[in-house]
Amino acid sequence: MQPQQQPSDEPELFDKASVTSNMKAIGYIRTISTIVGGFSAGIFGFTGFKGFALFVIQYLLTSMAIVAFNFGGRTKIYVPQTSNLAFLVSGMGNEALAFVLYWTLMYALVHIY
């Protein structure tokens, strides 16, 4: 026999449109922050590990700011089935591509040409 699961006191009801809107807003904030970080890394002349370290720091700080200021520390209310740790690092790979694009663009414009 399988153990029976106890019913939860609180039903989990989410509006799909609201969750989608939240994810779009989060993506917009992260993208703008990543572009600014890439510009900064290029202008200040970061190369190699220093540039990627700036990206990781910038991305984590942006995600922590979203959780702290917008979500009040409660990620599951706005983004269901996501823990705080998973939220902090989700989408990092996609944003890394944008960061490298703007980083190399600004580095080339400021330091090479």
N, C-alpha and C positions, 0 to 999 in steps of 0.2 A: 504494500500500500504506500502511496505517496502521501507525504504530509500535506495537509490542506493549508492553503495560504489564508491568512487572516485578511479580511477586507479592510482596506484603508479607510480611516475616518474622513479624509478629505478626497473628494473626487478630483482627478486631474483633467480639467477642461481647458483647452487652448483654442484660440481662434487662429486658424491657419494663416489668414491674411495678416494678422498682427505679428505673428512669429516671422513671416516672410518680410514684413516691413522692418522689423527689428534687425534681422540679419542684413538687409540692404543698408540700413543706417550704420551698422557696425562695420560693414565692408567699406563704406564710404569714408568713415573716420580713419580706419586703418590704412586705406590707400593714400589719403592725403598726408597722413603722418609719415608713411613710407617714402613718398615723393620728397617731402621736406627733409627727411633723414638722408636720402640719396643726394640731394642737392648739397646738404651740409658736408657730407663725406667728401664729395668731389671738390667743393670750394676750399675746404681745409686741407686737402691733399692727402687724405688717408689712403693707404695702399695695403693690400694683403689682409692680414688678420685684423688689423685695426679697423678697417672698413666693415668687415663682417661682425666684429664685436660691437661696433656702433649700431648696426642693424638689429642685432639680437637685443641689445639694451633698449633701443628705441621701441622695438616691437613689444617687448614685455612691459615697458612703462606705459605705453599706450593702452595695452590690454588691461593692465591693473587699474589705470585711470578710468576706463570704461566700467569695470566691475565696481570700483569704489564710488564713483560719482554718479553714474547713470543707473546702476543696478542696486546700489546700496548693499553690495556684498552678496546679493541673492541672485545668482545666475539662473537658477532653474525656473524662476518666475517668468523671465523674458526669453530665455532660450532653453526649451525643455530638453531633457535627456542629455544634458551637458554638465559636467562637473566644472568647478572653478579652474582646476589645473588644465583640463582639456580645452576650456575656453581660451586660456592664456596663450596656448600654442597653436590653436586651430588656424589654418590658413597661412601659416608662416611661409610655407614653400611658394605659394602663389605670390605673396608680397615680396619675397626675396628676388624674384625676377624683375619686378618693377624697381626695386631698390638698386640692383646692379645696373639696370638701364640708365637711370638718372645719375647714379654715382659716376659711371664711366663717361657719360655725356658731359657733366660739369667738370670732371677732372680734365678731360680733353680740351674743353673750351678755356679753362682758366690756366692750366699748367703746361699744356703742349702748344696751343696755338697762340 
